[in-house]
Amino acid sequence: MLNEAKIDAMTHKAVLVSAQRLVIKVGSSLVTDEGRGIDARAIATWAEEIAALRKLGREILVVSSGAVAEGMKRLGWPNRPHAMQDLQAAAAVGQMGLAQVYETEFRRFGLQTAQILLTHDDLADRTRYLNARSSLCRLLELAVIPIINENDTVVTDEIKVGDNDTLAALVTNLVEADALVILTDQAGLYTADPRTQPDARLLARVKAGDASLEAMAGGAGTLIAKGGMLTKVLAARRAASSGAHTVVANGREPRLLQRLAAGEEIGTSFIADTPKRTARKQWIADQLQLRGALVLDEGALKALLHEGKSLLPIGVKTVQGEFARGDVVACLNPTGVEVARGLINYASSEARRIIGKPSSDIESLLGFIEEPELIHRSNMILSG
């Protein structure tokens, strides 16, 4: 367990100053001005701050609530509905306005946006997980700001993520972000509910995953927001599983993102005490089942073990087993000893057609190309 002295030594500067890839989640009450309608001025403020971070070389993804709340306002519904079909209708109506405002405000600062709608199934299925990850990472390479929301127009209770705090944490894990910033209408996590206990103390730095924090967190604070501080505490714990720190702060603070990035302490930092690389390795090594194997030649072994490279088709001699895109497969040396394992970008039938060939031949051999690598380095762990 991370001791108090170690936590106190870790500041927001350690969390955000060095963070290159950030997921920023904004809550419904902020996006919709407590349910009055989409707050274009607030979104413009965040767009300006994100544009400044982009100039510093930061990669930014935004998880935005507000579609259901905006749909409620447009449909004249004062309270959040409970029926699934009503929630889906509100989301469908509200998503139009939400996407339009984000696009308009970010364009003012020369930034393009992309709307991404996800469900739990997109993140639970390995193939769809890889597809979502590839799409998001490519958008970041293109300097596009992904605006992500749960696909409330099609989900049911069985396939819902549940709330956008959880979705933000899942996206943080998905793209291996360095930090998650949750913007809310509260100053951060208090030792008790400050609305009822005036002596409640704001916690500046805590350990993500500390069970005692859940007891301190209350329920949803408004009729518009679905989550509350508890979902943020749980989201921080989930983000920490891939080594990402989390900051929960009041989204109405002026220049909040830039101040956090400059090292100022605002809100509550949830410190992940699992190194990012360790967490990623543990996730691949322990959580997924091997579906097949690739036998590598000496050149590929050298590239993987000594040069830190991805696995290309040209370095594979044999494909063993049957697997789908996104399954975990072993990488074997010529004597059959496992040297690495990772998420495969091609199904076994496709891999057999492209092994031993240069990546430039993939499209002509298959009629399409998913990735130039069989296994990307970021989706691979070395054995031993």
C-alpha positions in Angstrom: 0.0 0.0 0.0 1.3 3.5 -0.9 2.2 5.2 2.4 1.1 8.7 3.3 4.6 10.2 3.0 4.8 8.8 -0.6 1.4 10.1 -1.5 2.2 13.6 -0.1 5.4 13.6 -2.2 3.4 13.1 -5.4 1.9 16.3 -6.7 -0.4 17.3 -9.5 2.8 18.3 -11.3 3.9 14.7 -11.2 0.5 13.6 -12.6 -0.1 16.1 -15.4 3.1 18.0 -16.3 4.7 14.8 -17.8 1.4 13.4 -19.1 1.4 13.4 -22.9 -1.9 11.6 -23.5 -4.9 12.8 -21.6 -8.5 11.8 -21.4 -10.8 14.6 -20.2 -14.3 13.8 -19.1 -16.9 16.6 -18.7 -20.1 16.0 -16.8 -23.7 16.7 -17.8 -24.2 19.5 -15.3 -21.2 21.4 -16.8 -22.0 20.7 -20.4 -25.7 21.6 -20.1 -25.5 24.4 -17.5 -27.4 22.3 -14.9 -29.9 21.1 -17.5 -30.8 24.4 -19.1 -29.3 23.4 -22.4 -25.9 23.0 -24.0 -23.5 25.6 -22.6 -21.6 26.7 -25.7 -19.5 29.2 -23.7 -18.3 26.5 -21.4 -17.4 24.2 -24.3 -15.6 27.1 -26.0 -13.6 27.6 -22.8 -12.5 24.0 -22.8 -11.8 24.1 -26.5 -9.5 27.0 -26.0 -7.7 25.3 -23.1 -7.4 22.0 -25.1 -6.0 23.9 -28.1 -3.3 25.4 -25.8 -2.4 21.9 -24.6 -2.3 20.6 -28.1 0.3 23.3 -28.9 2.4 21.8 -26.1 2.3 18.4 -27.9 -0.4 16.8 -25.7 -2.8 14.3 -27.2 -6.3 14.9 -25.9 -9.5 12.7 -25.9 -12.8 14.1 -24.6 -15.5 12.0 -23.0 -18.6 14.2 -22.9 -21.9 13.7 -21.1 -24.8 15.8 -22.0 -26.7 14.1 -24.9 -29.5 12.8 -22.7 -29.7 16.0 -20.8 -29.8 18.1 -24.0 -32.4 15.8 -25.4 -34.5 16.2 -22.3 -34.4 20.0 -22.6 -35.3 19.9 -26.3 -38.2 17.4 -25.6 -39.4 19.5 -22.6 -38.8 16.7 -20.0 -38.0 18.2 -16.6 -36.8 14.9 -15.0 -34.5 12.1 -16.3 -36.7 9.3 -17.7 -36.3 5.7 -16.5 -37.7 3.8 -19.5 -34.9 2.7 -21.9 -36.8 3.8 -25.0 -37.2 7.3 -23.5 -33.5 7.5 -22.7 -32.6 6.4 -26.2 -35.0 9.0 -27.7 -33.5 11.7 -25.6 -30.0 10.7 -26.5 -30.8 10.6 -30.2 -32.2 14.1 -30.1 -29.5 15.6 -27.8 -26.6 14.0 -29.6 -27.2 16.2 -32.7 -26.9 19.5 -30.8 -24.0 18.2 -28.7 -21.9 17.2 -31.7 -22.7 20.5 -33.5 -21.5 22.7 -30.6 -18.3 20.8 -30.1 -17.5 20.9 -33.8 -18.2 24.7 -33.9 -16.3 25.7 -30.9 -13.2 23.6 -31.6 -13.0 24.8 -35.2 -12.7 28.3 -33.8 -9.2 27.2 -32.6 -8.3 25.3 -35.7 -9.1 21.9 -34.3 -11.1 19.2 -35.9 -13.3 16.8 -33.9 -14.7 13.3 -34.4 -17.7 11.8 -32.8 -17.1 8.4 -31.3 -20.1 6.4 -29.8 -19.1 3.3 -27.8 -20.9 0.5 -26.0 -19.7 -2.0 -23.4 -19.6 -4.6 -26.2 -17.1 -2.5 -28.2 -14.7 -2.7 -25.3 -15.4 -6.2 -24.1 -15.0 -8.0 -27.5 -11.3 -8.3 -28.4 -11.8 -7.6 -32.1 -13.9 -4.5 -31.5 -11.6 -3.4 -28.8 -8.7 -3.4 -31.2 -10.8 -1.7 -33.9 -11.8 1.1 -31.4 -8.2 1.5 -30.2 -6.8 1.7 -33.7 -9.4 4.3 -34.7 -8.8 6.5 -31.7 -5.0 6.3 -32.0 -5.2 7.2 -35.7 -7.4 10.2 -34.9 -4.8 11.3 -32.4 -2.0 11.0 -35.0 -4.1 13.2 -37.3 -4.4 15.8 -34.5 -8.2 15.3 -34.3 -10.0 15.6 -31.0 -12.2 12.5 -30.4 -15.5 13.5 -28.7 -16.6 10.2 -27.0 -20.0 9.3 -25.5 -21.8 6.1 -24.8 -24.0 5.0 -27.7 -27.2 5.6 -25.7 -29.4 5.4 -28.8 -28.8 1.6 -29.2 -27.7 0.2 -25.8 -29.8 -1.7 -23.4 -29.2 -2.4 -19.7 -27.3 -5.5 -20.6 -24.7 -3.8 -22.8 -24.4 -0.3 -21.1 -21.2 0.8 -19.7 -23.4 2.6 -17.2 -22.0 6.1 -16.8 -19.5 8.3 -18.5 -17.1 8.3 -15.6 -16.7 4.6 -16.1 -16.5 5.0 -19.9 -13.8 7.6 -19.5 -11.8 5.2 -17.4 -12.3 2.4 -19.9 -11.1 4.8 -22.7 -8.1 5.7 -20.6 -7.2 2.0 -20.4 -8.0 1.5 -24.1 -5.6 4.1 -25.4 -3.1 3.7 -22.6 -3.5 7.4 -21.6 -1.1 8.8 -18.9 -3.9 10.5 -17.0 -7.6 11.0 -16.7 -9.1 14.4 -15.8 -12.7 14.3 -14.6 -14.3 17.8 -14.7 -17.3 18.0 -12.4 -19.4 20.6 -10.5 -17.6 19.7 -7.2 -14.2 20.8 -6.0 -13.0 17.2 -5.6 -13.3 14.4 -3.0 -14.1 15.5 0.5 -13.8 13.4 3.7 -17.6 13.8 3.9 -20.5 15.4 2.0 -19.7 19.2 2.2 -23.3 20.0 1.5 -24.4 18.6 4.8 -21.1 18.7 6.8 -19.4 22.1 6.8 -16.3 20.7 8.5 -15.6 18.2 5.6 -12.1 18.5 4.3 -11.0 18.4 0.7 -8.5 15.6 0.0 -5.6 16.8 -2.3 -3.9 13.5 -2.9 -5.1 9.9 -2.3 -4.3 6.4 -3.4 -6.5 5.2 -6.3 -8.2 2.1 -5.2 -8.2 2.8 -1.5 -11.4 1.2 -0.3 -12.0 3.8 2.4 -12.5 6.4 -0.3 -15.7 4.8 -1.5 -17.3 5.3 1.9 -16.5 9.0 1.7 -18.2 9.4 -1.7 -21.9 10.2 -1.9 -24.5 9.7 -4.6 -25.5 11.8 -7.6 -25.8 15.4 -6.7 -28.4 16.6 -9.3 -31.4 15.3 -11.2 -29.4 15.8 -14.5 -26.3 13.9 -13.7 -26.5 10.1 -13.5 -23.2 9.6 -11.7 -21.8 11.1 -8.5 -18.5 11.2 -6.6 -18.7 7.5 -6.0 -18.6 6.7 -9.8 -15.5 9.0 -10.0 -13.7 7.2 -7.2 -14.4 3.9 -8.9 -13.4 5.3 -12.3 -10.1 6.4 -10.8 -9.5 2.9 -9.5 -10.2 1.4 -12.9 -7.9 3.9 -14.6 -5.2 3.0 -12.1 -5.3 -0.6 -13.3 -3.4 0.5 -16.4 -1.1 2.8 -14.5 -3.0 6.1 -15.2 -3.5 8.8 -12.5 -6.8 10.6 -12.2 -7.6 14.2 -11.2 -11.1 15.2 -10.2 -11.7 18.9 -10.1 -14.3 21.7 -10.6 -14.7 22.3 -14.3 -15.8 25.9 -13.7 -12.3 26.8 -12.4 -10.8 29.3 -14.8 -8.0 28.0 -17.0 -8.2 24.7 -15.0 -6.6 22.4 -17.6 -3.6 24.7 -18.2 -3.1 25.3 -14.5 -3.1 21.6 -13.8 -0.7 21.0 -16.7 1.6 23.7 -15.3 1.7 21.8 -11.9 -0.8 23.7 -9.8 -2.7 21.6 -7.2 -6.4 21.7 -7.9 -9.1 19.2 -6.8 -8.2 15.7 -5.8 -5.4 13.6 -7.4 -5.9 9.8 -7.3 -2.4 8.3 -7.6 -1.9 5.0 -9.4 0.9 3.1 -7.7 1.1 0.5 -10.5 3.6 1.4 -13.2 2.0 1.9 -16.5 4.2 -0.8 -18.2 3.7 -3.3 -15.5 -0.1 -2.8 -15.5 -0.2 -3.3 -19.3 2.0 -6.4 -19.2 -0.1 -7.9 -16.4 -3.4 -7.2 -18.3 -2.1 -9.1 -21.4 -0.3 -11.9 -19.5 -3.0 -12.7 -16.9 -6.4 -11.7 -18.3 -6.4 -13.2 -21.8 -6.2 -16.8 -23.1 -3.6 -17.9 -25.7 -5.4 -18.8 -29.0 -2.4 -19.7 -31.2 1.3 -19.2 -31.9 3.7 -17.7 -34.4 7.1 -19.2 -35.0 9.6 -16.5 -35.7 12.9 -16.4 -37.7 16.2 -15.1 -36.2 15.7 -11.6 -37.7 12.3 -11.2 -36.0 13.7 -12.5 -32.7 16.4 -9.9 -32.8 14.0 -7.1 -33.6 11.7 -8.1 -30.7 14.2 -9.0 -28.0 17.0 -6.5 -28.6 15.6 -3.6 -30.7 12.2 -3.0 -29.2 10.4 -3.5 -32.6 6.9 -4.7 -33.5 6.4 -8.0 -35.2 6.1 -7.8 -39.0 4.7 -10.6 -41.2 8.1 -11.0 -43.0 9.7 -12.3 -39.8 7.2 -15.2 -39.2 7.8 -18.7 -40.5 4.8 -20.6 -39.3 1.3 -20.0 -37.9 -0.1 -22.5 -35.4 -3.7 -22.8 -34.3 -6.9 -20.9 -35.2 -7.5 -17.4 -33.9 -9.3 -14.2 -34.7 -8.2 -10.6 -34.9 -7.7 -9.4 -31.3 -6.9 -12.8 -29.8 -3.7 -13.3 -27.8 -1.1 -15.5 -29.5 2.4 -16.6 -28.5 5.6 -15.8 -30.3 7.9 -18.8 -30.4 11.6 -19.1 -31.3 12.6 -21.8 -33.8 12.8 -24.4 -31.0 9.3 -23.7 -29.7 10.1 -21.6 -26.7 7.8 -18.7 -26.0 9.6 -15.3 -26.2 6.6 -13.0 -26.3 2.9 -12.8 -26.6 0.4 -10.2 -27.8 -2.8 -9.1 -29.5 -2.8 -10.2 -33.1 -4.0 -7.8 -35.8 -5.0 -10.5 -38.3 -7.0 -13.8 -38.1 -5.1 -17.0 -38.5 -6.3 -17.6 -42.1 -5.1 -14.1 -43.1 -1.8 -14.4 -41.2 -1.0 -17.6 -43.1 -1.3 -15.7 -46.4 1.0 -12.8 -45.4 3.7 -14.4 -43.3 7.2 -14.2 -44.9 6.1 -11.2 -47.0 6.9 -7.5 -46.6 4.1 -5.3 -45.1 3.8 -3.5 -48.4 2.3 -6.7 -49.9 -0.5 -7.1 -47.3 -3.1 -5.1 -49.2 -2.4 -6.9 -52.5 -2.5 -10.3 -50.8 -5.6 -9.8 -48.7 -7.4 -7.0 -50.5 -7.3 -4.8 -47.4 -4.8 -3.8 -44.7 -5.7 -3.5 -41.0 -2.2 -2.7 -39.7 1.3 -3.1 -41.2 2.3 -5.2 -38.1 1.1 -8.6 -37.1 1.5 -7.5 -33.5 2.2 -3.9 -32.5 4.8 -3.4 -29.9 2.3 -1.6 -27.6 0.2 -4.7 -27.6 3.0 -7.1 -26.8 4.9 -8.4 -23.8 8.2 -10.2 -23.7 8.4 -13.5 -21.7 10.7 -13.9 -18.7 
